[in-house]
Amino acid sequence: MINAFTWVFLLALGLATATRLWLALRQIRHVRAHRDAVPRTFAEAIPLGAHQKAADYTVAKARLGMIDVLLGAAVLLALTLGGLIDWISAQWGRVFEAQGLWHGAALFAAVVVLIAALELPLSLYRTFVIEAQFGFNRMTPKLFLVDLAKQAVLAAALGLPLLILVLWLMAKMGDLWWLYVWIAWMAFNLLVLLIFPTFIAPLFNRFTKLEDAGLAGRIEALLHRCGFRASGLYVMDGSKRSSHGNAYFTGFGAAKRIVLFDTLLSRLAPPEVEAVLAHELGHYRRHHVWKRMALLFGLSLALLWGLGQLVGEAWFYDGLGVASRGTAVALLLFVLVLPVFTFFLQPVSSLYSRRHEFEADAYAADHSDAAELVKALVKLYQDNAATLTPDPLHSAFYDSHPPAAIRIARLRTT
């Protein structure tokens, strides 16, 4: 049944989709326009060929992203106004009691699997065409399938129990179910954060102790200067999937680990590795992880409260073209359409993240050599084929890290 909310939903979806496509086209045009000249800031460090490779890589990813946007909009319309959710619900209704706990879990899981299956061709193209074309992919078809199977098993092992618990709480905890669900959601996130370093990450990668005594000593000295304790320094075999490099801290409390990609160690000198780790350490010292988690938990509480107001509203289901009712359907619809209505908050999130990156850079400059961080960043931009000339509006909307020129200019003035 078409109602006022139907038109609100269609308008929001149309605006979000059109804006995503417009931003992608802006990015493509801007990067192409600056393809044939390396920015002055990087002229001595990055060859023209590497700059052009980064431009072509960015354009290829943006084009694929446009297809992803259109596919996502089409799938959402098919699931809602196209009646696909109702059809899937009816099929499971032959197996489980309608609107029962297991019916709801099966419906939710089926939609998740369907969306993942539809997105799989794009993932394959991204990995085996784009990443391979630009020399980044080291993933074999066998490893891709093994990873996919592991991800499915892990999602089922962690996600299904959480989903069943959430649906049970929604059905049994009365009008305040949203508060109980929020508590369960917080506990789940903290549990995953706790077990990720020792149980989840090793399912996909091999972690070995850092054997370079000189580098280990330099890192230990950095940690001592910063008053930071970690349970170990590890090297991850990221090269078996990609030539992209990175480093990160993981875990919390006594379980904190420092992880270095082997690809990173192969490209950066020890002082540069130290500077990169000082940046990552800055995120911890400035409490960015906890601030983001606090923001996530606060927003999730508000959103769950909002869902609590919608569960019993017929206009919500009718406006999205769904005849089925129940807590599982309400939760599913909410999860599907929420990104449409929150899309235009993306620049705020990106701005918040970029501010954290500047703070981490400042911390690194105070506790290591800023010039070494600049050299490391230039190498990483080149090795990862990150464009040095993003469209300013596209960057402001999406980028979690500041543009390269702005970031390096600030570091050079510290």
One Martini backbone bead per residue (centre of mass of N, CA, C, O) as a GRO file, in nm:
protein
  414
    1MET     BB    1   0.092   0.039   0.026
    2ILE     BB    2   0.063   0.362  -0.057
    3ASN     BB    3   0.230   0.628   0.110
    4ALA     BB    4   0.402   0.885   0.238
    5PHE     BB    5   0.654   0.707   0.304
    6THR     BB    6   0.712   0.611   0.022
    7TRP     BB    7   0.800   0.892  -0.087
    8VAL     BB    8   1.023   0.940   0.116
    9PHE     BB    9   1.191   0.694   0.042
   10LEU     BB   10   1.228   0.754  -0.264
   11LEU     BB   11   1.361   1.028  -0.225
   12ALA     BB   12   1.601   0.936  -0.053
   13LEU     BB   13   1.710   0.726  -0.253
   14GLY     BB   14   1.745   0.916  -0.494
   15LEU     BB   15   1.938   1.119  -0.360
   16ALA     BB   16   2.158   0.923  -0.270
   17THR     BB   17   2.219   0.799  -0.548
   18ALA     BB   18   2.277   1.059  -0.705
   19THR     BB   19   2.508   1.156  -0.520
   20ARG     BB   20   2.697   0.918  -0.554
   21LEU     BB   21   2.728   0.947  -0.863
   22TRP     BB   22   2.823   1.241  -0.868
   23LEU     BB   23   3.078   1.201  -0.695
   24ALA     BB   24   3.211   0.993  -0.878
   25LEU     BB   25   3.229   1.177  -1.129
   26ARG     BB   26   3.401   1.392  -0.998
   27GLN     BB   27   3.639   1.212  -0.933
   28ILE     BB   28   3.705   1.126  -1.220
   29ARG     BB   29   3.747   1.407  -1.345
   30HIS     BB   30   3.964   1.514  -1.148
   31VAL     BB   31   4.177   1.292  -1.179
   32ARG     BB   32   4.209   1.317  -1.487
   33ALA     BB   33   4.291   1.624  -1.493
   34HIS     BB   34   4.561   1.532  -1.293
   35ARG     BB   35   4.731   1.295  -1.435
   36ASP     BB   36   4.987   1.468  -1.593
   37ALA     BB   37   5.058   1.581  -1.288
   38VAL     BB   38   5.256   1.623  -1.031
   39PRO     BB   39   5.249   1.741  -0.744
   40ARG     BB   40   5.469   1.952  -0.606
   41THR     BB   41   5.504   1.803  -0.328
   42PHE     BB   42   5.579   1.515  -0.511
   43ALA     BB   43   5.784   1.548  -0.752
   44GLU     BB   44   6.053   1.409  -0.615
   45ALA     BB   45   5.909   1.120  -0.514
   46ILE     BB   46   5.697   1.087  -0.765
   47PRO     BB   47   5.634   0.948  -1.040
   48LEU     BB   48   5.436   0.977  -1.308
   49GLY     BB   49   5.359   0.677  -1.337
   50ALA     BB   50   5.249   0.646  -1.046
   51HIS     BB   51   5.034   0.866  -1.067
   52GLN     BB   52   4.877   0.738  -1.305
   53LYS     BB   53   4.811   0.475  -1.166
   54ALA     BB   54   4.641   0.601  -0.938
   55ALA     BB   55   4.431   0.727  -1.122
   56ASP     BB   56   4.333   0.464  -1.262
   57TYR     BB   57   4.256   0.316  -1.002
   58THR     BB   58   4.045   0.519  -0.902
   59VAL     BB   59   3.859   0.502  -1.149
   60ALA     BB   60   3.798   0.200  -1.140
   61LYS     BB   61   3.667   0.205  -0.855
   62ALA     BB   62   3.447   0.415  -0.918
   63ARG     BB   63   3.298   0.256  -1.134
   64LEU     BB   64   3.229   0.014  -0.957
   65GLY     BB   65   3.079   0.182  -0.743
   66MET     BB   66   2.840   0.259  -0.928
   67ILE     BB   67   2.734  -0.025  -0.962
   68ASP     BB   68   2.688  -0.076  -0.661
   69VAL     BB   69   2.477   0.143  -0.621
   70LEU     BB   70   2.266   0.037  -0.823
   71LEU     BB   71   2.237  -0.243  -0.702
   72GLY     BB   72   2.147  -0.158  -0.419
   73ALA     BB   73   1.888  -0.012  -0.507
   74ALA     BB   74   1.755  -0.252  -0.654
   75VAL     BB   75   1.748  -0.449  -0.415
   76LEU     BB   76   1.583  -0.274  -0.222
   77LEU     BB   77   1.331  -0.254  -0.403
   78ALA     BB   78   1.281  -0.560  -0.428
   79LEU     BB   79   1.246  -0.621  -0.123
   80THR     BB   80   1.018  -0.421  -0.091
   81LEU     BB   81   0.824  -0.309  -0.329
   82GLY     BB   82   0.874  -0.595  -0.486
   83GLY     BB   83   0.819  -0.844  -0.257
   84LEU     BB   84   1.060  -1.031  -0.154
   85ILE     BB   85   1.016  -1.054   0.148
   86ASP     BB   86   0.739  -1.185   0.133
   87TRP     BB   87   0.829  -1.436  -0.023
   88ILE     BB   88   1.034  -1.543   0.181
   89SER     BB   89   0.839  -1.557   0.417
   90ALA     BB   90   0.648  -1.766   0.286
   91GLN     BB   91   0.852  -1.995   0.258
   92TRP     BB   92   0.917  -2.016   0.567
   93GLY     BB   93   0.615  -2.063   0.652
   94ARG     BB   94   0.635  -2.379   0.571
   95VAL     BB   95   0.840  -2.441   0.822
   96PHE     BB   96   0.758  -2.205   1.009
   97GLU     BB   97   0.626  -2.013   1.228
   98ALA     BB   98   0.469  -1.739   1.201
   99GLN     BB   99   0.657  -1.496   1.366
  100GLY     BB  100   0.868  -1.657   1.472
  101LEU     BB  101   1.184  -1.700   1.568
  102TRP     BB  102   1.280  -1.889   1.326
  103HIS     BB  103   1.152  -1.730   1.100
  104GLY     BB  104   1.306  -1.465   1.147
  105ALA     BB  105   1.593  -1.579   1.121
  106ALA     BB  106   1.561  -1.694   0.834
  107LEU     BB  107   1.487  -1.434   0.691
  108PHE     BB  108   1.735  -1.269   0.760
  109ALA     BB  109   1.950  -1.469   0.652
  110ALA     BB  110   1.847  -1.482   0.357
  111VAL     BB  111   1.897  -1.185   0.287
  112VAL     BB  112   2.198  -1.179   0.347
  113VAL     BB  113   2.276  -1.399   0.141
  114LEU     BB  114   2.160  -1.263  -0.109
  115ILE     BB  115   2.332  -1.007  -0.102
  116ALA     BB  116   2.606  -1.150  -0.109
  117ALA     BB  117   2.561  -1.294  -0.382
  118LEU     BB  118   2.520  -1.028  -0.554
  119GLU     BB  119   2.816  -0.912  -0.463
  120LEU     BB  120   3.026  -1.121  -0.563
  121PRO     BB  121   3.102  -1.031  -0.855
  122LEU     BB  122   3.233  -0.763  -0.759
  123SER     BB  123   3.449  -0.891  -0.583
  124LEU     BB  124   3.585  -1.050  -0.809
  125TYR     BB  125   3.652  -0.808  -0.988
  126ARG     BB  126   3.818  -0.650  -0.784
  127THR     BB  127   4.036  -0.874  -0.740
  128PHE     BB  128   4.083  -1.014  -1.052
  129VAL     BB  129   4.103  -0.727  -1.202
  130ILE     BB  130   4.184  -0.463  -1.063
  131GLU     BB  131   4.407  -0.563  -0.868
  132ALA     BB  132   4.561  -0.714  -1.092
  133GLN     BB  133   4.606  -0.485  -1.299
  134PHE     BB  134   4.778  -0.315  -1.055
  135GLY     BB  135   4.950  -0.539  -0.879
  136PHE     BB  136   4.797  -0.644  -0.591
  137ASN     BB  137   4.716  -0.928  -0.644
  138ARG     BB  138   4.750  -1.262  -0.446
  139MET     BB  139   4.495  -1.404  -0.497
  140THR     BB  140   4.346  -1.703  -0.509
  141PRO     BB  141   4.076  -1.884  -0.577
  142LYS     BB  142   4.111  -2.072  -0.338
  143LEU     BB  143   4.146  -1.852  -0.117
  144PHE     BB  144   3.881  -1.712  -0.168
  145LEU     BB  145   3.700  -1.958  -0.092
  146VAL     BB  146   3.812  -2.001   0.189
  147ASP     BB  147   3.740  -1.723   0.300
  148LEU     BB  148   3.438  -1.744   0.244
  149ALA     BB  149   3.387  -1.987   0.428
  150LYS     BB  150   3.493  -1.862   0.690
  151GLN     BB  151   3.300  -1.618   0.695
  152ALA     BB  152   3.040  -1.784   0.707
  153VAL     BB  153   3.099  -1.940   0.967
  154LEU     BB  154   3.150  -1.691   1.145
  155ALA     BB  155   2.877  -1.555   1.101
  156ALA     BB  156   2.713  -1.790   1.215
  157ALA     BB  157   2.853  -1.821   1.497
  158LEU     BB  158   2.794  -1.510   1.574
  159GLY     BB  159   2.526  -1.399   1.435
  160LEU     BB  160   2.295  -1.599   1.504
  161PRO     BB  161   2.291  -1.578   1.813
  162LEU     BB  162   2.241  -1.276   1.815
  163LEU     BB  163   1.979  -1.272   1.653
  164ILE     BB  164   1.815  -1.456   1.841
  165LEU     BB  165   1.846  -1.280   2.090
  166VAL     BB  166   1.715  -1.025   1.977
  167LEU     BB  167   1.439  -1.149   1.904
  168TRP     BB  168   1.375  -1.245   2.191
  169LEU     BB  169   1.385  -0.967   2.327
  170MET     BB  170   1.165  -0.833   2.150
  171ALA     BB  171   0.938  -1.047   2.249
  172LYS     BB  172   0.996  -1.046   2.593
  173MET     BB  173   1.070  -0.725   2.702
  174GLY     BB  174   0.881  -0.536   2.595
  175ASP     BB  175   0.904  -0.190   2.570
  176LEU     BB  176   1.232  -0.232   2.663
  177TRP     BB  177   1.389  -0.404   2.450
  178TRP     BB  178   1.597  -0.195   2.335
  179LEU     BB  179   1.779  -0.197   2.590
  180TYR     BB  180   1.859  -0.499   2.588
  181VAL     BB  181   1.977  -0.500   2.306
  182TRP     BB  182   2.198  -0.291   2.361
  183ILE     BB  183   2.351  -0.456   2.570
  184ALA     BB  184   2.408  -0.695   2.384
  185TRP     BB  185   2.562  -0.531   2.169
  186MET     BB  186   2.791  -0.435   2.348
  187ALA     BB  187   2.893  -0.713   2.440
  188PHE     BB  188   2.959  -0.819   2.159
  189ASN     BB  189   3.173  -0.607   2.076
  190LEU     BB  190   3.366  -0.661   2.313
  191LEU     BB  191   3.413  -0.958   2.253
  192VAL     BB  192   3.535  -0.927   1.971
  193LEU     BB  193   3.768  -0.742   2.060
  194LEU     BB  194   3.895  -0.961   2.247
  195ILE     BB  195   3.910  -1.220   2.031
  196PHE     BB  196   4.044  -1.130   1.764
  197PRO     BB  197   4.359  -1.174   1.798
  198THR     BB  198   4.340  -1.500   1.895
  199PHE     BB  199   4.081  -1.620   1.704
  200ILE     BB  200   4.020  -1.467   1.427
  201ALA     BB  201   4.272  -1.368   1.269
  202PRO     BB  202   4.417  -1.663   1.249
  203LEU     BB  203   4.212  -1.772   1.029
  204PHE     BB  204   4.360  -1.576   0.789
  205ASN     BB  205   4.641  -1.545   0.942
  206ARG     BB  206   4.986  -1.519   0.998
  207PHE     BB  207   5.163  -1.497   1.316
  208THR     BB  208   5.475  -1.344   1.395
  209LYS     BB  209   5.747  -1.274   1.537
  210LEU     BB  210   5.963  -1.028   1.559
  211GLU     BB  211   6.307  -1.067   1.437
  212ASP     BB  212   6.401  -0.779   1.429
  213ALA     BB  213   6.599  -0.648   1.664
  214GLY     BB  214   6.629  -0.352   1.585
  215LEU     BB  215   6.329  -0.285   1.547
  216ALA     BB  216   6.231  -0.387   1.820
  217GLY     BB  217   6.400  -0.186   1.986
  218ARG     BB  218   6.274   0.071   1.869
  219ILE     BB  219   5.983   0.007   1.957
  220GLU     BB  220   6.035  -0.024   2.259
  221ALA     BB  221   6.130   0.266   2.297
  222LEU     BB  222   5.868   0.398   2.210
  223LEU     BB  223   5.685   0.267   2.424
  224HIS     BB  224   5.840   0.382   2.666
  225ARG     BB  225   5.800   0.685   2.601
  226CYS     BB  226   5.468   0.636   2.599
  227GLY     BB  227   5.364   0.423   2.811
  228PHE     BB  228   5.345   0.138   2.652
  229ARG     BB  229   5.170  -0.180   2.647
  230ALA     BB  230   5.247  -0.501   2.502
  231SER     BB  231   5.215  -0.848   2.412
  232GLY     BB  232   5.329  -0.785   2.108
  233LEU     BB  233   5.522  -0.845   1.807
  234TYR     BB  234   5.380  -0.864   1.474
  235VAL     BB  235   5.370  -1.057   1.172
  236MET     BB  236   5.184  -1.034   0.871
  237ASP     BB  237   5.070  -1.225   0.581
  238GLY     BB  238   4.954  -1.009   0.353
  239SER     BB  239   5.096  -1.109   0.077
  240LYS     BB  240   4.888  -1.347   0.006
  241ARG     BB  241   4.670  -1.115  -0.105
  242SER     BB  242   4.853  -0.843  -0.091
  243SER     BB  243   5.060  -0.543  -0.146
  244HIS     BB  244   4.947  -0.405   0.072
  245GLY     BB  245   5.008  -0.182   0.345
  246ASN     BB  246   5.036  -0.214   0.716
  247ALA     BB  247   4.926  -0.105   1.052
  248TYR     BB  248   4.835  -0.226   1.394
  249PHE     BB  249   4.616  -0.221   1.660
  250THR     BB  250   4.503  -0.470   1.903
  251GLY     BB  251   4.297  -0.473   2.137
  252PHE     BB  252   4.283  -0.492   2.506
  253GLY     BB  253   4.470  -0.439   2.750
  254ALA     BB  254   4.668  -0.725   2.776
  255ALA     BB  255   4.588  -0.784   2.448
  256LYS     BB  256   4.777  -0.604   2.312
  257ARG     BB  257   4.875  -0.548   1.968
  258ILE     BB  258   5.133  -0.550   1.723
  259VAL     BB  259   5.086  -0.505   1.365
  260LEU     BB  260   5.273  -0.614   1.077
  261PHE     BB  261   5.315  -0.599   0.760
  262ASP     BB  262   5.527  -0.744   0.540
  263THR     BB  263   5.498  -0.520   0.321
  264LEU     BB  264   5.593  -0.289   0.503
  265LEU     BB  265   5.881  -0.398   0.576
  266SER     BB  266   5.979  -0.409   0.269
  267ARG     BB  267   5.962  -0.069   0.237
  268LEU     BB  268   6.048   0.023   0.522
  269ALA     BB  269   6.224   0.185   0.733
  270PRO     BB  270   6.268   0.184   1.064
  271PRO     BB  271   6.196   0.491   1.113
  272GLU     BB  272   5.925   0.466   0.955
  273VAL     BB  273   5.792   0.252   1.126
  274GLU     BB  274   5.799   0.413   1.387
  275ALA     BB  275   5.618   0.647   1.285
  276VAL     BB  276   5.368   0.479   1.220
  277LEU     BB  277   5.332   0.368   1.512
  278ALA     BB  278   5.301   0.644   1.644
  279HIS     BB  279   5.035   0.700   1.509
  280GLU     BB  280   4.879   0.457   1.620
  281LEU     BB  281   4.935   0.532   1.916
  282GLY     BB  282   4.777   0.799   1.906
  283HIS     BB  283   4.498   0.670   1.906
  284TYR     BB  284   4.522   0.560   2.192
  285ARG     BB  285   4.613   0.820   2.351
  286ARG     BB  286   4.340   0.971   2.233
  287HIS     BB  287   4.093   0.766   2.249
  288HIS     BB  288   3.956   0.686   1.972
  289VAL     BB  289   3.830   0.409   2.010
  290TRP     BB  290   3.642   0.489   2.251
  291LYS     BB  291   3.500   0.723   2.116
  292ARG     BB  292   3.375   0.556   1.886
  293MET     BB  293   3.226   0.357   2.065
  294ALA     BB  294   3.055   0.564   2.216
  295LEU     BB  295   2.916   0.667   1.962
  296LEU     BB  296   2.799   0.397   1.870
  297PHE     BB  297   2.633   0.341   2.127
  298GLY     BB  298   2.464   0.599   2.122
  299LEU     BB  299   2.337   0.558   1.840
  300SER     BB  300   2.218   0.273   1.890
  301LEU     BB  301   2.024   0.360   2.109
  302ALA     BB  302   1.861   0.560   1.937
  303LEU     BB  303   1.782   0.357   1.711
  304LEU     BB  304   1.638   0.147   1.888
  305TRP     BB  305   1.427   0.337   1.988
  306GLY     BB  306   1.313   0.400   1.709
  307LEU     BB  307   1.231   0.108   1.647
  308GLY     BB  308   1.030   0.089   1.887
  309GLN     BB  309   0.828   0.297   1.739
  310LEU     BB  310   0.785   0.109   1.462
  311VAL     BB  311   0.686  -0.185   1.505
  312GLY     BB  312   0.358  -0.092   1.537
  313GLU     BB  313   0.364   0.052   1.250
  314ALA     BB  314   0.195   0.028   0.956
  315TRP     BB  315   0.329   0.254   0.776
  316PHE     BB  316   0.610   0.126   0.762
  317TYR     BB  317   0.537  -0.127   0.601
  318ASP     BB  318   0.356  -0.007   0.378
  319GLY     BB  319   0.566   0.203   0.266
  320LEU     BB  320   0.757  -0.066   0.184
  321GLY     BB  321   0.565  -0.306   0.074
  322VAL     BB  322   0.501  -0.480   0.348
  323ALA     BB  323   0.292  -0.733   0.482
  324SER     BB  324   0.462  -0.823   0.683
  325ARG     BB  325   0.513  -0.908   1.027
  326GLY     BB  326   0.724  -0.813   1.291
  327THR     BB  327   1.030  -0.798   1.439
  328ALA     BB  328   1.206  -0.903   1.205
  329VAL     BB  329   1.096  -0.716   0.986
  330ALA     BB  330   1.159  -0.452   1.125
  331LEU     BB  331   1.464  -0.495   1.151
  332LEU     BB  332   1.524  -0.539   0.853
  333LEU     BB  333   1.414  -0.271   0.744
  334PHE     BB  334   1.589  -0.088   0.914
  335VAL     BB  335   1.865  -0.187   0.808
  336LEU     BB  336   1.809  -0.125   0.502
  337VAL     BB  337   1.707   0.197   0.526
  338LEU     BB  338   1.902   0.362   0.702
  339PRO     BB  339   2.127   0.449   0.494
  340VAL     BB  340   1.941   0.641   0.337
  341PHE     BB  341   1.890   0.848   0.592
  342THR     BB  342   2.224   0.871   0.670
  343PHE     BB  343   2.406   0.962   0.433
  344PHE     BB  344   2.427   1.286   0.499
  345LEU     BB  345   2.628   1.215   0.756
  346GLN     BB  346   2.907   1.134   0.640
  347PRO     BB  347   3.077   1.403   0.663
  348VAL     BB  348   3.085   1.399   0.972
  349SER     BB  349   3.237   1.133   1.006
  350SER     BB  350   3.483   1.212   0.835
  351LEU     BB  351   3.570   1.458   0.999
  352TYR     BB  352   3.619   1.307   1.264
  353SER     BB  353   3.839   1.118   1.150
  354ARG     BB  354   4.040   1.335   1.048
  355ARG     BB  355   4.095   1.457   1.323
  356HIS     BB  356   4.230   1.201   1.435
  357GLU     BB  357   4.463   1.195   1.231
  358PHE     BB  358   4.591   1.462   1.316
  359GLU     BB  359   4.642   1.379   1.610
  360ALA     BB  360   4.824   1.136   1.543
  361ASP     BB  361   5.038   1.296   1.392
  362ALA     BB  362   5.116   1.481   1.628
  363TYR     BB  363   5.209   1.253   1.810
  364ALA     BB  364   5.429   1.145   1.623
  365ALA     BB  365   5.595   1.413   1.613
  366ASP     BB  366   5.656   1.404   1.931
  367HIS     BB  367   5.774   1.073   1.925
  368SER     BB  368   5.905   1.138   1.646
  369ASP     BB  369   5.984   1.169   1.309
  370ALA     BB  370   5.821   1.358   1.083
  371ALA     BB  371   5.996   1.299   0.830
  372GLU     BB  372   5.952   0.990   0.841
  373LEU     BB  373   5.646   0.998   0.803
  374VAL     BB  374   5.649   1.132   0.530
  375LYS     BB  375   5.810   0.911   0.383
  376ALA     BB  376   5.611   0.684   0.445
  377LEU     BB  377   5.358   0.806   0.312
  378VAL     BB  378   5.467   0.829   0.028
  379LYS     BB  379   5.514   0.526  -0.009
  380LEU     BB  380   5.219   0.440   0.049
  381TYR     BB  381   5.084   0.598  -0.173
  382GLN     BB  382   5.239   0.457  -0.400
  383ASP     BB  383   5.192   0.151  -0.330
  384ASN     BB  384   4.858   0.202  -0.311
  385ALA     BB  385   4.753   0.405  -0.523
  386ALA     BB  386   4.700   0.688  -0.406
  387THR     BB  387   4.556   0.966  -0.459
  388LEU     BB  388   4.670   1.315  -0.482
  389THR     BB  389   4.381   1.414  -0.651
  390PRO     BB  390   4.116   1.465  -0.510
  391ASP     BB  391   3.810   1.546  -0.480
  392PRO     BB  392   3.709   1.761  -0.244
  393LEU     BB  393   3.413   1.666  -0.205
  394HIS     BB  394   3.460   1.364  -0.197
  395SER     BB  395   3.656   1.375   0.041
  396ALA     BB  396   3.466   1.514   0.247
  397PHE     BB  397   3.254   1.281   0.239
  398TYR     BB  398   3.453   1.002   0.271
  399ASP     BB  399   3.724   1.059   0.399
  400SER     BB  400   3.914   0.942   0.679
  401HIS     BB  401   4.151   1.087   0.540
  402PRO     BB  402   4.353   1.311   0.459
  403PRO     BB  403   4.486   1.464   0.226
  404ALA     BB  404   4.806   1.440   0.139
  405ALA     BB  405   4.891   1.741   0.115
  406ILE     BB  406   4.775   1.834   0.388
  407ARG     BB  407   4.913   1.635   0.577
  408ILE     BB  408   5.211   1.698   0.499
  409ALA     BB  409   5.210   2.000   0.548
  410ARG     BB  410   5.157   1.978   0.852
  411LEU     BB  411   5.406   1.807   0.926
  412ARG     BB  412   5.620   2.023   0.815
  413THR     BB  413   5.523   2.242   1.052
  414THR     BB  414   5.614   2.081   1.330
   0.00000   0.00000   0.00000
